[in-house]
Amino acid sequence: MYLIFRCDCGRGMYAKEGVATRKCVCGKTIKVKTRRIIKKVEDYQTASDEVRDLQEEKYGGTFFTTADKVK
């Protein structure tokens, strides 16, 4: 079972059930027990897809562009 939750920075993350901590890309170490669990899923592929959906919901869809067009 995998748990899906958010970091304080807003990034969606997942961890295997029973794991005590998880490190976010922002640098913060998160205690999984203290997080509000958004969803539980059976396998890591589904967890990855759910996190991708959370990221797209918050930041919009994924797209490719050149550096001169980034705001």
N, CA, C and O atoms as a GROMACS GRO file, in nm:
protein
  284
    1MET      N    1   0.086  -0.118   0.000
    1MET     CA    2   0.000   0.000   0.000
    1MET      C    3   0.091   0.124   0.000
    1MET      O    4   0.191   0.127   0.072
    2TYR      N    5   0.056   0.223  -0.079
    2TYR     CA    6   0.131   0.348  -0.089
    2TYR      C    7   0.041   0.464  -0.046
    2TYR      O    8  -0.078   0.468  -0.079
    3LEU      N    9   0.099   0.559   0.027
    3LEU     CA   10   0.027   0.675   0.078
    3LEU      C   11   0.065   0.797  -0.005
    3LEU      O   12   0.182   0.819  -0.035
    4ILE      N   13  -0.034   0.876  -0.042
    4ILE     CA   14  -0.010   0.997  -0.120
    4ILE      C   15  -0.042   1.117  -0.032
    4ILE      O   16  -0.148   1.123   0.031
    5PHE      N   17   0.051   1.214  -0.029
    5PHE     CA   18   0.038   1.331   0.056
    5PHE      C   19   0.112   1.448  -0.008
    5PHE      O   20   0.177   1.431  -0.111
    6ARG      N   21   0.104   1.564   0.054
    6ARG     CA   22   0.173   1.683   0.004
    6ARG      C   23   0.277   1.730   0.106
    6ARG      O   24   0.259   1.716   0.227
    7CYS      N   25   0.385   1.786   0.055
    7CYS     CA   26   0.485   1.853   0.138
    7CYS      C   27   0.431   1.992   0.173
    7CYS      O   28   0.332   2.036   0.114
    8ASP      N   29   0.495   2.060   0.266
    8ASP     CA   30   0.457   2.196   0.300
    8ASP      C   31   0.477   2.291   0.181
    8ASP      O   32   0.409   2.394   0.172
    9CYS      N   33   0.568   2.258   0.091
    9CYS     CA   34   0.592   2.342  -0.027
    9CYS      C   35   0.484   2.322  -0.132
    9CYS      O   36   0.476   2.400  -0.227
   10GLY      N   37   0.398   2.219  -0.116
   10GLY     CA   38   0.289   2.195  -0.208
   10GLY      C   39   0.311   2.080  -0.304
   10GLY      O   40   0.220   2.040  -0.376
   11ARG      N   41   0.431   2.026  -0.304
   11ARG     CA   42   0.462   1.917  -0.396
   11ARG      C   43   0.393   1.788  -0.352
   11ARG      O   44   0.393   1.754  -0.234
   12GLY      N   45   0.334   1.717  -0.447
   12GLY     CA   46   0.272   1.588  -0.420
   12GLY      C   47   0.380   1.482  -0.406
   12GLY      O   48   0.478   1.482  -0.480
   13MET      N   49   0.361   1.391  -0.310
   13MET     CA   50   0.460   1.286  -0.285
   13MET      C   51   0.390   1.156  -0.251
   13MET      O   52   0.271   1.154  -0.219
   14TYR      N   53   0.465   1.047  -0.260
   14TYR     CA   54   0.411   0.919  -0.213
   14TYR      C   55   0.519   0.844  -0.138
   14TYR      O   56   0.639   0.864  -0.160
   15ALA      N   57   0.476   0.757  -0.048
   15ALA     CA   58   0.567   0.674   0.030
   15ALA      C   59   0.499   0.541   0.058
   15ALA      O   60   0.377   0.532   0.068
   16LYS      N   61   0.580   0.439   0.071
   16LYS     CA   62   0.527   0.307   0.104
   16LYS      C   63   0.478   0.311   0.248
   16LYS      O   64   0.540   0.372   0.335
   17GLU      N   65   0.367   0.245   0.273
   17GLU     CA   66   0.310   0.241   0.406
   17GLU      C   67   0.412   0.178   0.502
   17GLU      O   68   0.473   0.076   0.471
   18GLY      N   69   0.429   0.241   0.618
   18GLY     CA   70   0.525   0.192   0.716
   18GLY      C   71   0.656   0.269   0.716
   18GLY      O   72   0.735   0.255   0.809
   19VAL      N   73   0.679   0.351   0.614
   19VAL     CA   74   0.800   0.432   0.609
   19VAL      C   75   0.783   0.550   0.705
   19VAL      O   76   0.677   0.612   0.709
   20ALA      N   77   0.887   0.580   0.784
   20ALA     CA   78   0.877   0.685   0.885
   20ALA      C   79   0.892   0.824   0.825
   20ALA      O   80   0.813   0.914   0.857
   21THR      N   81   0.991   0.844   0.738
   21THR     CA   82   1.016   0.978   0.683
   21THR      C   83   1.037   0.970   0.532
   21THR      O   84   1.065   0.864   0.475
   22ARG      N   85   1.020   1.087   0.471
   22ARG     CA   86   1.040   1.100   0.326
   22ARG      C   87   1.101   1.237   0.302
   22ARG      O   88   1.058   1.335   0.364
   23LYS      N   89   1.200   1.247   0.214
   23LYS     CA   90   1.266   1.373   0.185
   23LYS      C   91   1.210   1.432   0.057
   23LYS      O   92   1.206   1.365  -0.047
   24CYS      N   93   1.166   1.557   0.064
   24CYS     CA   94   1.113   1.628  -0.052
   24CYS      C   95   1.228   1.690  -0.131
   24CYS      O   96   1.337   1.709  -0.078
   25VAL      N   97   1.202   1.722  -0.257
   25VAL     CA   98   1.305   1.788  -0.339
   25VAL      C   99   1.335   1.928  -0.290
   25VAL      O  100   1.439   1.984  -0.323
   26CYS      N  101   1.245   1.988  -0.210
   26CYS     CA  102   1.270   2.121  -0.154
   26CYS      C  103   1.370   2.115  -0.039
   26CYS      O  104   1.418   2.219   0.007
   27GLY      N  105   1.400   1.994   0.009
   27GLY     CA  106   1.498   1.978   0.116
   27GLY      C  107   1.439   1.943   0.250
   27GLY      O  108   1.513   1.906   0.342
   28LYS      N  109   1.310   1.952   0.265
   28LYS     CA  110   1.246   1.925   0.393
   28LYS      C  111   1.228   1.774   0.412
   28LYS      O  112   1.189   1.702   0.320
   29THR      N  113   1.257   1.728   0.535
   29THR     CA  114   1.231   1.590   0.571
   29THR      C  115   1.094   1.583   0.637
   29THR      O  116   1.067   1.655   0.733
   30ILE      N  117   1.009   1.497   0.584
   30ILE     CA  118   0.869   1.492   0.627
   30ILE      C  119   0.843   1.363   0.703
   30ILE      O  120   0.880   1.255   0.657
   31LYS      N  121   0.780   1.375   0.819
   31LYS     CA  122   0.735   1.259   0.894
   31LYS      C  123   0.600   1.217   0.836
   31LYS      O  124   0.502   1.291   0.846
   32VAL      N  125   0.596   1.101   0.777
   32VAL     CA  126   0.477   1.055   0.705
   32VAL      C  127   0.358   1.042   0.800
   32VAL      O  128   0.245   1.071   0.760
   33LYS      N  129   0.380   0.999   0.923
   33LYS     CA  130   0.271   0.981   1.019
   33LYS      C  131   0.194   1.109   1.046
   33LYS      O  132   0.074   1.105   1.074
   34THR      N  133   0.261   1.224   1.039
   34THR     CA  134   0.197   1.351   1.074
   34THR      C  135   0.126   1.417   0.956
   34THR      O  136   0.056   1.517   0.974
   35ARG      N  137   0.141   1.363   0.838
   35ARG     CA  138   0.081   1.421   0.718
   35ARG      C  139  -0.064   1.380   0.702
   35ARG      O  140  -0.104   1.272   0.746
   36ARG      N  141  -0.142   1.467   0.639
   36ARG     CA  142  -0.279   1.431   0.600
   36ARG      C  143  -0.268   1.348   0.473
   36ARG      O  144  -0.217   1.395   0.372
   37ILE      N  145  -0.316   1.226   0.480
   37ILE     CA  146  -0.308   1.134   0.366
   37ILE      C  147  -0.421   1.166   0.269
   37ILE      O  148  -0.538   1.162   0.306
   38ILE      N  149  -0.385   1.198   0.146
   38ILE     CA  150  -0.483   1.233   0.044
   38ILE      C  151  -0.548   1.107  -0.012
   38ILE      O  152  -0.670   1.103  -0.034
   39LYS      N  153  -0.467   1.005  -0.036
   39LYS     CA  154  -0.519   0.883  -0.098
   39LYS      C  155  -0.427   0.766  -0.066
   39LYS      O  156  -0.308   0.785  -0.039
   40LYS      N  157  -0.483   0.646  -0.069
   40LYS     CA  158  -0.406   0.523  -0.056
   40LYS      C  159  -0.426   0.441  -0.183
   40LYS      O  160  -0.539   0.424  -0.230
   41VAL      N  161  -0.316   0.390  -0.237
   41VAL     CA  162  -0.324   0.307  -0.357
   41VAL      C  163  -0.241   0.181  -0.338
   41VAL      O  164  -0.159   0.172  -0.247
   42GLU      N  165  -0.263   0.084  -0.424
   42GLU     CA  166  -0.202  -0.048  -0.409
   42GLU      C  167  -0.057  -0.057  -0.458
   42GLU      O  168   0.026  -0.121  -0.392
   43ASP      N  169  -0.025   0.004  -0.572
   43ASP     CA  170   0.109  -0.014  -0.628
   43ASP      C  171   0.175   0.119  -0.662
   43ASP      O  172   0.110   0.223  -0.667
   44TYR      N  173   0.307   0.113  -0.685
   44TYR     CA  174   0.383   0.236  -0.706
   44TYR      C  175   0.351   0.303  -0.840
   44TYR      O  176   0.365   0.424  -0.851
   45GLN      N  177   0.310   0.227  -0.941
   45GLN     CA  178   0.274   0.289  -1.069
   45GLN      C  179   0.152   0.378  -1.053
   45GLN      O  180   0.149   0.490  -1.105
   46THR      N  181   0.052   0.330  -0.981
   46THR     CA  182  -0.068   0.409  -0.956
   46THR      C  183  -0.034   0.529  -0.870
   46THR      O  184  -0.085   0.638  -0.893
   47ALA      N  185   0.053   0.510  -0.770
   47ALA     CA  186   0.094   0.620  -0.684
   47ALA      C  187   0.163   0.729  -0.764
   47ALA      O  188   0.138   0.848  -0.744
   48SER      N  189   0.249   0.689  -0.855
   48SER     CA  190   0.320   0.784  -0.941
   48SER      C  191   0.223   0.863  -1.028
   48SER      O  192   0.237   0.984  -1.043
   49ASP      N  193   0.125   0.794  -1.084
   49ASP     CA  194   0.023   0.861  -1.167
   49ASP      C  195  -0.059   0.959  -1.084
   49ASP      O  196  -0.090   1.069  -1.131
   50GLU      N  197  -0.095   0.921  -0.962
   50GLU     CA  198  -0.174   1.009  -0.876
   50GLU      C  199  -0.095   1.134  -0.838
   50GLU      O  200  -0.150   1.244  -0.835
   51VAL      N  201   0.034   1.118  -0.809
   51VAL     CA  202   0.119   1.234  -0.775
   51VAL      C  203   0.131   1.325  -0.897
   51VAL      O  204   0.127   1.447  -0.883
   52ARG      N  205   0.145   1.267  -1.015
   52ARG     CA  206   0.153   1.347  -1.138
   52ARG      C  207   0.024   1.427  -1.157
   52ARG      O  208   0.029   1.543  -1.196
   53ASP      N  209  -0.090   1.366  -1.128
   53ASP     CA  210  -0.219   1.435  -1.138
   53ASP      C  211  -0.227   1.550  -1.037
   53ASP      O  212  -0.278   1.657  -1.069
   54LEU      N  213  -0.177   1.527  -0.914
   54LEU     CA  214  -0.175   1.633  -0.813
   54LEU      C  215  -0.090   1.751  -0.860
   54LEU      O  216  -0.129   1.866  -0.843
   55GLN      N  217   0.025   1.722  -0.918
   55GLN     CA  218   0.114   1.827  -0.965
   55GLN      C  219   0.050   1.906  -1.079
   55GLN      O  220   0.060   2.029  -1.084
   56GLU      N  221  -0.016   1.836  -1.170
   56GLU     CA  222  -0.083   1.905  -1.281
   56GLU      C  223  -0.199   1.989  -1.232
   56GLU      O  224  -0.226   2.096  -1.286
   57GLU      N  225  -0.269   1.941  -1.129
   57GLU     CA  226  -0.380   2.016  -1.070
   57GLU      C  227  -0.330   2.148  -1.009
   57GLU      O  228  -0.396   2.251  -1.022
   58LYS      N  229  -0.215   2.144  -0.945
   58LYS     CA  230  -0.163   2.264  -0.879
   58LYS      C  231  -0.089   2.357  -0.974
   58LYS      O  232  -0.105   2.478  -0.968
   59TYR      N  233  -0.007   2.300  -1.062
   59TYR     CA  234   0.082   2.380  -1.145
   59TYR      C  235   0.046   2.382  -1.293
   59TYR      O  236   0.113   2.448  -1.371
   60GLY      N  237  -0.058   2.312  -1.332
   60GLY     CA  238  -0.096   2.306  -1.473
   60GLY      C  239  -0.030   2.188  -1.541
   60GLY      O  240   0.052   2.118  -1.481
   61GLY      N  241  -0.067   2.167  -1.665
   61GLY     CA  242  -0.016   2.052  -1.740
   61GLY      C  243   0.132   2.065  -1.771
   61GLY      O  244   0.190   2.173  -1.761
   62THR      N  245   0.192   1.955  -1.808
   62THR     CA  246   0.332   1.957  -1.844
   62THR      C  247   0.346   2.005  -1.988
   62THR      O  248   0.263   1.972  -2.073
   63PHE      N  249   0.449   2.080  -2.013
   63PHE     CA  250   0.474   2.132  -2.147
   63PHE      C  251   0.622   2.158  -2.162
   63PHE      O  252   0.693   2.172  -2.063
   64PHE      N  253   0.668   2.166  -2.284
   64PHE     CA  254   0.808   2.194  -2.312
   64PHE      C  255   0.817   2.329  -2.381
   64PHE      O  256   0.733   2.364  -2.464
   65THR      N  257   0.919   2.403  -2.346
   65THR     CA  258   0.940   2.534  -2.405
   65THR      C  259   1.089   2.568  -2.400
   65THR      O  260   1.168   2.493  -2.343
   66THR      N  261   1.125   2.678  -2.460
   66THR     CA  262   1.263   2.722  -2.453
   66THR      C  263   1.279   2.824  -2.339
   66THR      O  264   1.180   2.882  -2.293
   67ALA      N  265   1.400   2.844  -2.295
   67ALA     CA  266   1.426   2.930  -2.178
   67ALA      C  267   1.384   3.074  -2.201
   67ALA      O  268   1.345   3.142  -2.106
   68ASP      N  269   1.392   3.122  -2.323
   68ASP     CA  270   1.354   3.262  -2.349
   68ASP      C  271   1.205   3.288  -2.338
   68ASP      O  272   1.163   3.403  -2.331
   69LYS      N  273   1.124   3.183  -2.335
   69LYS     CA  274   0.978   3.199  -2.324
   69LYS      C  275   0.926   3.180  -2.184
   69LYS      O  276   0.806   3.200  -2.160
   70VAL      N  277   1.014   3.142  -2.089
   70VAL     CA  278   0.972   3.121  -1.950
   70VAL      C  279   0.953   3.256  -1.883
   70VAL      O  280   1.037   3.345  -1.897
   71LYS      N  281   0.842   3.270  -1.812
   71LYS     CA  282   0.811   3.398  -1.746
   71LYS      C  283   0.888   3.413  -1.618
   71LYS      O  284   0.874   3.514  -1.549
   0.00000   0.00000   0.00000
